[in-house]
Amino acid sequence: MDEFWENIIRYPRFFISSLAGLILIIIRPILNLFKVKSSKPIVIFLKLSLMLTFSILCFVLIKMIGLL
């Protein structure tokens, strides 16, 4: 039974490390774009649009739940 609980404890650590690796793999190409001067305006526009999309999504979900 000890082995069972040991395996169960491993899953959250595996999930967190996998998620961190995925985020790093996704962000790495975006960070490399900052090194090229001609692509900085495009990256800034994408960053702002992503932030706006996230803000709107949060606002809609908060209103749907009725928190405010």
C-alpha positions as CSV (number, residue, x, y, z in Angstrom):
1,M,0.0,0.0,0.0
2,D,3.0,2.3,0.6
3,E,4.0,2.0,-3.0
4,F,0.5,3.1,-4.1
5,W,0.6,6.3,-2.1
6,E,4.2,7.0,-3.2
7,N,3.0,6.8,-6.9
8,I,0.0,9.0,-6.2
9,I,2.3,11.7,-4.7
10,R,4.5,11.6,-7.8
11,Y,1.7,12.6,-10.2
12,P,1.3,16.3,-9.1
13,R,5.1,16.8,-9.2
14,F,5.2,15.3,-12.7
15,F,2.2,17.5,-13.8
16,I,3.9,20.7,-12.5
17,S,7.3,19.9,-14.1
18,S,5.6,19.0,-17.4
19,L,3.6,22.2,-17.4
20,A,6.7,24.3,-16.6
21,G,8.5,22.6,-19.5
22,L,5.6,23.2,-21.9
23,I,5.5,26.9,-20.9
24,L,9.2,27.3,-21.5
25,I,9.0,25.6,-24.9
26,I,6.2,27.9,-25.9
27,I,7.8,31.1,-24.6
28,R,11.3,30.4,-26.0
29,P,10.6,31.4,-29.6
30,I,8.8,34.6,-28.5
31,L,11.8,35.6,-26.4
32,N,14.1,35.0,-29.4
33,L,12.0,37.4,-31.4
34,F,13.0,40.2,-29.0
35,K,16.6,39.8,-30.2
36,V,15.7,40.9,-33.7
37,K,15.0,44.6,-33.9
38,S,12.7,44.5,-36.8
39,S,10.2,42.1,-35.1
40,K,9.9,44.1,-31.8
41,P,6.7,46.0,-32.9
42,I,5.1,42.7,-33.9
43,V,5.9,41.1,-30.6
44,I,4.7,44.1,-28.6
45,F,1.4,44.1,-30.6
46,L,0.9,40.3,-30.0
47,K,1.7,40.8,-26.3
48,L,-0.9,43.6,-26.0
49,S,-3.5,41.7,-27.9
50,L,-2.9,38.6,-25.7
51,M,-3.3,40.7,-22.6
52,L,-6.5,42.3,-23.9
53,T,-7.9,38.9,-24.8
54,F,-7.1,37.5,-21.4
55,S,-8.6,40.6,-19.7
56,I,-11.8,40.3,-21.7
57,L,-12.1,36.6,-20.9
58,C,-11.6,37.3,-17.2
59,F,-14.2,40.1,-17.2
60,V,-16.8,37.9,-19.0
61,L,-16.2,35.0,-16.7
62,I,-16.5,37.2,-13.6
63,K,-19.7,38.6,-14.9
64,M,-21.1,35.2,-15.7
65,I,-20.3,33.9,-12.3
66,G,-21.7,37.1,-10.7
67,L,-18.8,38.0,-8.5
68,L,-19.1,41.8,-9.2
